[in-house]
Amino acid sequence: MNGLGARTGRIHLQDGRALPENYKQLIRGNAVTADRIQGKFVDAVFICADEMRKELFCGAASRGREVITL
C-alpha cells in the first residue's frame, strides 16, 4: 500500500486502485494464497480476485466465518 491519499484521505494501493471512501479502518493481517487456506477458517476474509479461478475463489470465500470482503 502507498498509504493515505494526501487530498482525498483514501487508501491507495500500489497498482493504482483506491479503497472506497467508507473504509474507516484497515488492519494489516496475514495473507495466504487460496491454495494454502484450504481446511482453515478465519473470522474475516478479504479477497482480491482480479484474475482468480472460479474454484479458488469459491474456496477462499467459504473460509470466512463472519465477514467476506471482495
C-alpha positions in Angstrom: 0.0 0.0 0.0 1.2 3.5 -0.7 -0.7 4.9 2.3 -3.3 7.6 2.5 -4.0 9.9 -0.4 -3.0 13.4 0.6 -6.0 15.1 -0.9 -8.8 12.5 -0.6 -7.9 10.7 2.6 -8.4 7.4 0.7 -6.0 4.4 0.9 -4.3 4.0 -2.5 -2.9 0.6 -3.5 0.4 0.2 -5.4 -1.5 -0.9 -8.6 -3.4 2.5 -8.7 -6.7 1.4 -7.2 -8.1 3.1 -4.1 -10.2 1.6 -1.4 -13.7 3.0 -1.1 -14.2 6.2 1.0 -16.4 4.4 3.5 -13.4 2.3 4.7 -12.8 3.7 8.2 -10.0 1.4 9.2 -7.7 -1.2 7.6 -5.8 -3.5 9.9 -3.0 -5.5 8.4 -3.1 -9.2 8.8 -1.6 -12.4 7.5 -2.0 -13.1 3.8 -2.2 -16.6 2.3 -2.9 -17.9 -1.1 -6.3 -19.6 -1.8 -4.4 -22.9 -2.1 -2.9 -22.6 1.4 -6.1 -21.7 3.2 -7.7 -25.0 2.4 -9.1 -26.6 5.6 -8.7 -23.4 7.7 -11.3 -20.9 8.8 -10.9 -17.3 9.9 -13.3 -14.6 11.2 -12.8 -12.2 8.2 -11.7 -12.8 4.6 -10.5 -10.0 2.2 -10.3 -11.4 -1.3 -8.5 -9.6 -4.2 -9.7 -11.7 -7.0 -8.9 -9.9 -10.2 -7.7 -13.0 -12.0 -8.7 -15.8 -9.7 -10.0 -19.1 -11.0 -13.6 -19.8 -10.0 -12.7 -22.9 -8.0 -10.1 -21.0 -5.9 -12.5 -18.1 -5.4 -15.2 -20.3 -4.0 -12.8 -22.0 -1.7 -11.4 -18.7 -0.4 -14.8 -17.2 0.1 -16.1 -20.1 2.1 -13.3 -19.7 4.7 -14.7 -16.5 6.4 -16.9 -17.1 9.4 -18.2 -13.6 9.8 -17.1 -11.2 7.0 -16.1 -11.6 3.4 -14.9 -8.5 1.6 -14.2 -8.5 -2.2 
